[in-house]
């Protein structure tokens, strides 16, 4: 099984995912986890991926284009479209039942 993670902090993810049960699973080859730096797919010289908030309010939003370009690069590398899970506060709650369903796909 391969899991690709698109993040602004791939080094931090690698450090955490190299330990404990997940680290042992990676070393044994049971799972492959690849962390992608989202800033590598940004357009400007500062490699910004934040967008202006929609409708005002606090916080920043991620630009859609770098996420889409990274996903397309992953698809090209794999030569297929993988199952895509986008974590969002407005999304469906990730339950054990949903995890089992995703694992069986």
Order of alpha helices (4+ residues) and beta strands (2+ residues): beta-alpha-alpha-beta-beta-beta-alpha-alpha
